[in-house]
């Protein structure tokens, strides 16, 4: 995994990852409080945590999976 994004791309991915994990925490709180139905919402929370965690990994590693597949991203 070679670094394929610049500092601006790393910053966007780190900020996006932290925001996504924050949204996951809010969703988990709503599920635990009973505001959201507990069944399938846990899958949404888990997917949000995995997505946010992967964004953090991309930001820290300086590696973007989309760019690694050959697509050009604007950031």
C-alpha positions as CSV (number, residue, x, y, z in Angstrom):
1,X,0.0,0.0,0.0
2,X,1.8,3.0,-1.3
3,X,0.8,6.5,-0.3
4,X,-1.4,7.8,-3.1
5,X,-3.1,10.9,-1.6
6,X,-1.7,14.3,-0.5
7,X,-2.1,16.1,2.8
8,X,-5.4,17.7,1.8
9,X,-6.9,14.2,1.0
10,X,-5.6,12.8,4.2
11,X,-7.2,15.6,6.2
12,X,-10.5,15.2,4.5
13,X,-10.5,11.5,5.2
14,X,-9.6,11.9,8.8
15,X,-12.2,14.6,9.4
16,X,-14.8,12.5,7.6
17,X,-13.9,9.4,9.6
18,X,-14.3,11.2,12.9
19,X,-17.6,12.7,11.8
20,X,-18.8,9.3,10.7
21,X,-17.8,7.7,14.0
22,X,-19.6,10.5,15.8
23,X,-22.8,9.8,13.8
24,X,-22.4,6.1,14.7
25,X,-22.3,7.1,18.4
26,X,-25.4,9.2,18.1
27,X,-27.2,6.3,16.3
28,X,-26.1,3.8,18.9
29,X,-27.4,6.1,21.7
30,X,-30.8,6.4,19.9
31,X,-31.0,2.7,19.6
32,X,-30.1,2.1,23.2
33,X,-32.6,4.7,24.4
34,X,-35.3,3.0,22.4
35,X,-36.0,5.9,20.0
36,X,-35.0,3.6,17.1
37,X,-36.2,0.1,16.8
38,X,-33.4,-2.2,18.1
39,X,-33.6,-4.9,15.4
40,X,-31.9,-3.8,12.2
41,X,-30.6,-0.5,13.4
42,X,-27.6,-2.2,14.9
43,X,-26.6,-3.2,11.4
44,X,-26.7,0.4,10.4
45,X,-24.6,1.3,13.5
46,X,-22.1,-1.4,12.7
47,X,-21.8,-0.4,9.1
48,X,-21.3,3.3,10.1
49,X,-18.5,2.3,12.5
50,X,-16.8,0.2,9.9
51,X,-17.0,2.9,7.3
52,X,-15.7,5.6,9.7
53,X,-12.9,3.3,10.9
54,X,-11.9,2.6,7.3
55,X,-11.8,6.3,6.5
56,X,-9.6,6.9,9.5
57,X,-7.3,4.2,8.3
58,X,-7.1,5.7,4.8
59,X,-6.3,9.1,6.3
60,X,-3.6,7.9,8.6
61,X,-2.0,5.5,6.0
62,X,-2.3,8.1,3.2
63,X,-3.8,5.4,1.0
64,X,-7.1,5.6,-0.9
65,X,-8.8,2.4,-2.1
66,X,-10.6,4.2,-4.9
67,X,-7.4,5.7,-6.2
68,X,-5.7,2.3,-5.9
69,X,-8.4,0.9,-8.3
70,X,-7.3,3.5,-10.9
71,X,-10.1,6.1,-10.4
72,X,-9.1,9.8,-10.1
73,X,-10.7,11.6,-7.2
74,X,-10.9,15.4,-7.1
75,X,-9.2,15.7,-3.6
